[in-house]
């Protein structure tokens, strides 16, 4: 339990619960909690170091189990104040872990197959989990504007969270985004700014703004609040284990965009082991990408430690990060746990979306098609063990990527009479 | 507690838990549980009569509170077998009751304002609640095909529920429905049949099919399974009261399509009172319609007991039933409880969708715009009491009716540099 325990390094005005300091993932250099994201010594990524030293395992378990049906049941393990559940926020999480017996039969899994369905979150993607952490950090640092660059799920998650929290929001998107996505981001009433340029231009501008007085008081959830934001993905690990009856799954299949979600799921599992909340036994983490944006999968298969950037071209737009910041950490984790990283074609993504919908009644975003498709492929290739318990993540909602399955349609057209019905072969 | 208690009238092969018989709402004639929906004596609607006589209040409360985080915590009060939670279904319900303090401030409500947000259901509308009941009835009666006519939410709910349950599904829609809606219904892989005709033709055909051997083994969730189906709306009443700490709200605003949801919410509240789970004190139920389909509101204001059919013309398509079957019962309930029925224009619906999104981060379907809009109107008119606790239902998801807010868009367009940002007046 002591491994990641550190003494607080100051900043007593900031109450973010058990978060004690920021610590560099590369060199271990420690700085006080603040809106910074890169190590001043080595430019490595900063992440939260916690003080969990006071926790008694059984008392903690009881406290969690008596907590609310959302991520705040895990407040003792997150960078948030103890009274977080009383503040206005979207209360995401505690989404369903669906025992997918129909899908298991189709795929030949006998050890138990589960879908962690994050489409049940307030704005229907896992982004609500991470934004909720960034929001608490923004409050702690006195920020008055919540911001991000986004082309999809994150825009809605930030807009909605800020609206409920009573903060200003300002979301930056490429000016020529599809109208449907603009509407989903605009409806929450915050500033929605179109940038004349592509997504890279939007990101470059946001970095510039953070360093300028014009951006004072602005919390960019995935830039200067990134260390806090990223921790939200740990709650996926906590929920999966608690919903399995405080047990680790044998195998878990996670989508890779920046790779942050996968690394934080591993961090969450490690914390549960150290805290004694689950038995310490092996688990394997598998990463899933779309072939059209598969830099991590390519590196994994080639046995490389570095990830060569790619130009994304896939329908799985929520995963289309060609230069994933946490790619090397993902490779480490997949190799250390005995997992793998694999990719599937867009056609396989679409097939997998339909497979999951047809077998379990879950309509997944393209990212869910990627994880289900990769699960099918890894089972076929004998990389995933069908006799082991397996959890597959669906991180978003099919209603947001309707275009991917636009080919789906009527199975028959008939005239409104019984003869026409019988002719079509529809009678029982 | 004894008021609705009846002795079983037979059909011992059907185990639907506390459901004892079907009873005519008009004449009280009782028949055994079966796939029938109209009284053979008077053609009145049949509804479920329960045997709750064995329940001890505190034991029942403990049993509910220890139950799963979905509608099956209320299995002892629903027409479902005791082991329903172990069967494959979508496990809807236990959606968030959001304390809407920002919205309350804007509307001047001081007595506590809550939004019951049913967009959190598996297919993102309250229909998952009712379909889940129909599914259990279909299983009990040995049906192998789950069916419905629909132009929206119900199609997806039936397709998804049948997929997970391993039943065949067959959904009938007008052949020329918008492509987006077709995709949402088709993705679950069941039969999706386009009927050459309008929605009335679809319904007429379905009624014909039910009476024909070609339809043997078919359960139409909202026709021959309607008495079971409709009971699902009671769970909204149960959840609201339990989430308020086993208290009745003073006022509740419910959308009206067929009117069934409102009447079953009243039934649910009455049951909780009779069972001793909540204190017996007055509550008022308010019905909400869109002006373009306001037959019940029109009858209420005119002081009529009968509802004159209208031809719907509104963006609130999920409420667009021009001849609502339960209209007269809605009028009864609104008058008996001291409530009212009101309507709002499409423009007010859109404004209300945006108001709810901007204040609480909840993106509602047009039906949610109707209830929020009517709430605002009734407060302004002094019909709703701002000092009383008030619950407003949002029964669907904004992602399904994006067209309604298509006018929402960018608040600014800038070049990717700080000068352009400052010029636009966006700096803090």
Interface residues (C-beta under 8 A of the other chain):
Chain A: X69 X88 X90 X91 X94 X96 X101 X102 X120 X122 X123 X124 X144 X145 X156 X159 X160 X161 X162 X163 X164 X166 X170 X173 X175 X179 X180 X182 X183 X184 X186 X187 X188 X189 X190 X191 X192 X193 X194 X195 X196 X197 X201 X202 X204 X205 X208 X209 X212 X214 X215 X216 X217 X218 X353 X354 X357 X358 X359 X360 X361 X362 X363 X397 X398 X399 X400 X402 X405 X406 X408 X409 X410 X411 X412 X413 X414 X415 X416 X417 X418 X421 X422 X424 X426 X427 X428
Chain B: X69 X88 X90 X91 X94 X96 X101 X102 X120 X122 X123 X124 X144 X145 X156 X159 X160 X161 X162 X163 X164 X166 X170 X173 X175 X179 X180 X182 X183 X184 X186 X187 X188 X189 X190 X191 X192 X193 X194 X195 X196 X197 X201 X202 X204 X205 X208 X209 X212 X214 X215 X216 X217 X218 X353 X354 X357 X358 X359 X360 X361 X362 X363 X397 X398 X399 X400 X402 X405 X406 X408 X409 X410 X411 X412 X413 X414 X415 X416 X417 X418 X421 X422 X424 X426 X427 X428
